[in-house]
Amino acid sequence: MQDIVQRFWGFEKLIGPILVKIVYYIGLAGLAVAVTVGVLTGLMQIVTGHFLGGLLAFVLSPVIGAVALVYWRFLCEIFILAFETYARLGEIRDRLPAAPTPHDGVQF
């Protein structure tokens, strides 16, 4: 438990990628609900006599849901990529030799 508190209060390890994954799964559930509502709405329209509109909603809801899913995944990957870039740049900085400072007696 103390490790979780230290991880939250300290900035040695970022919690952003974990949060992005949580937001991704919430968005995924939202997309699944939206597609299900769209398909059921299309079925209800077919049953109530609006055949063409219902068929259109029934067919297009999963197609639009698939496109939205790809876009949502891409958007979340961009955020994770930003956090990974930050982590890699930190690793590169740590591997570089220390730069001389004016106080080291080195003439520039």
C-alpha positions in Angstrom: 0.0 0.0 0.0 2.8 2.4 0.8 4.4 1.7 -2.6 1.1 2.8 -4.3 1.1 6.1 -2.2 4.7 6.8 -3.0 4.1 6.1 -6.7 1.1 8.5 -6.7 3.0 11.3 -4.8 6.3 10.9 -6.6 6.9 11.4 -10.3 9.6 8.7 -10.8 7.1 6.5 -12.7 4.2 8.0 -14.6 0.7 6.8 -14.0 -0.5 8.2 -17.4 -0.3 5.0 -19.4 -2.4 3.2 -16.8 -5.0 5.9 -16.9 -5.1 5.9 -20.7 -5.8 2.1 -20.6 -8.6 2.6 -18.1 -10.1 5.4 -20.2 -9.7 3.1 -23.3 -11.7 0.3 -21.7 -14.4 2.7 -20.5 -14.7 4.1 -24.1 -14.8 0.5 -25.4 -17.7 -0.3 -23.2 -19.4 2.9 -24.3 -18.9 2.0 -27.9 -20.4 -1.4 -27.3 -23.4 0.1 -25.7 -23.9 2.6 -28.5 -23.7 -0.1 -31.2 -26.1 -2.3 -29.3 -28.6 0.6 -28.9 -28.2 1.4 -32.6 -28.9 -2.2 -33.7 -31.9 -2.5 -31.3 -33.2 0.8 -32.5 -32.9 -0.4 -36.1 -34.8 -3.6 -35.2 -37.5 -1.6 -33.5 -37.9 0.6 -36.5 -38.2 -2.4 -38.8 -40.9 -3.9 -36.5 -42.9 -0.7 -36.3 -43.0 -0.3 -40.1 -40.1 2.0 -40.9 -38.3 -0.7 -42.9 -35.7 1.3 -44.8 -34.7 3.5 -41.9 -34.5 0.5 -39.6 -32.5 -1.5 -42.0 -30.1 1.4 -42.5 -29.7 1.8 -38.7 -29.3 -2.0 -38.3 -26.5 -2.2 -40.9 -24.7 1.1 -40.3 -24.5 0.9 -36.5 -21.9 -1.9 -36.4 -20.0 -0.4 -39.4 -19.8 3.0 -37.7 -18.9 1.3 -34.4 -16.0 -0.6 -36.0 -14.6 2.7 -37.5 -15.1 4.4 -34.2 -13.3 1.6 -32.4 -10.3 1.9 -34.7 -10.2 5.7 -34.2 -10.5 5.3 -30.4 -7.7 2.8 -30.3 -5.5 5.1 -32.4 -6.2 8.1 -30.2 -5.4 6.2 -27.0 -2.2 4.8 -28.6 -1.1 8.4 -29.4 -1.3 9.3 -25.7 0.6 6.2 -24.7 3.2 7.0 -27.3 3.7 10.4 -25.7 4.3 8.8 -22.3 6.6 6.2 -23.8 8.6 8.9 -25.6 9.0 10.8 -22.3 10.3 7.6 -20.6 12.7 6.8 -23.4 14.1 10.4 -23.4 14.7 10.0 -19.7 16.6 6.8 -20.3 18.7 8.5 -23.0 19.5 11.4 -20.7 20.6 9.0 -17.9 23.0 7.2 -20.2 24.7 10.4 -21.6 27.8 11.5 -19.8 27.4 14.6 -17.6 28.0 17.8 -19.5 30.7 20.1 -18.1 29.6 23.2 -16.3 31.3 26.5 -16.1 32.2 25.7 -12.5 34.3 22.7 -13.5 37.1 24.9 -14.7 36.5 24.1 -18.4 36.9 26.9 -20.8 34.1 27.2 -23.4 
